Amino acid sequence: MNILNHVKRVIEIEASSIQELLNQVGPHYETAVNLIKNCKGKVIVTGVGKSGHVGKKIAASLASTGTPAFFVHSTEGVHGDLGMIQKEDIVIMISNSGETAEVLNLLPSLEKIGSKCIAITSRKDSTLAQSCEVALTYQYNTEADFHGLAPTTSSTITLVIGDALAIALSNLKEFKEEDFLLYHPGGSLGEQLLIKYNKGS
């Protein structure tokens, strides 16, 4: 198999998994969006490893589209960063297996704090899914690497779910271009919007 075939194979595997995700979306997504929309506090996203990296992007996307959010690394959470989380907050907990120890270790303290939790995981029967108010679960055939081990397909699906939540919330809040400019004045996007609204003023 040549290089281009390797590249195309990965893209095909991940693209088909996202297409299949459409068939897995149900009322639990509506429940999750409403839970966040009605939240009086902030959204905290947590995870470790590749899930943690994806979680940082999800938190950033939420924040830039009108939903106050930030990322807390699960390991740092049990070493004091849980103090950033309050009862009014919503915690999005990411674990492909739903059994990641560092993520599960947050649950007892989060229960005492009183914040509601949303799981993003591939297993409906996992400890994480069963412990959260809402579980956004997904299924996929294989990771995109040849060993079926490296988080690739699963991390892509998680990212798509995070984007879907962020944009659904943004639309419900009637988030406008002017609001986006307020939170994103830098870079080429900010420059384009600054030119547009300076012309209109």
Stockholm file with secondary structure:
# STOCKHOLM 1.0

chainA/1-201         MNILNHVKRVIEIEASSIQELLNQVGPHYETAVNLIKNCKGKVIVTGVGKSGHVGKKIAASLASTGTPAFFVHSTEGVHGDLGMIQKEDIVIMISNSGETAEVLNLLPSLEKIGSKCIAITSRKDSTLAQSCEVALTYQYNTEADFHGLAPTTSSTITLVIGDALAIALSNLKEFKEEDFLLYHPGGSLGEQLLIKYNKGS
#=GR chainA/1-201 SS CCHHHHHHHHHHHHHHHHHHHGGGCCHHHHHHHHHHHTCSSCEEEEECHHHHHHHHHHHHHHHHTTCCEEEEEHHHHTTTGGGGCCTTCEEEEECSSSCCHHHHTTHHHHHHHTCEEEEEESCTTSHHHHHSSEEEECCCSCCSSTTSCSSSHHHHHHHHHHHHHHHHHHHHTTCCHHHHHHHCCSHHHHHHHHHHHHHHC
#=GC SS_cons         CCHHHHHHHHHHHHHHHHHHHGGGCCHHHHHHHHHHHTCSSCEEEEECHHHHHHHHHHHHHHHHTTCCEEEEEHHHHTTTGGGGCCTTCEEEEECSSSCCHHHHTTHHHHHHHTCEEEEEESCTTSHHHHHSSEEEECCCSCCSSTTSCSSSHHHHHHHHHHHHHHHHHHHHTTCCHHHHHHHCCSHHHHHHHHHHHHHHC
//
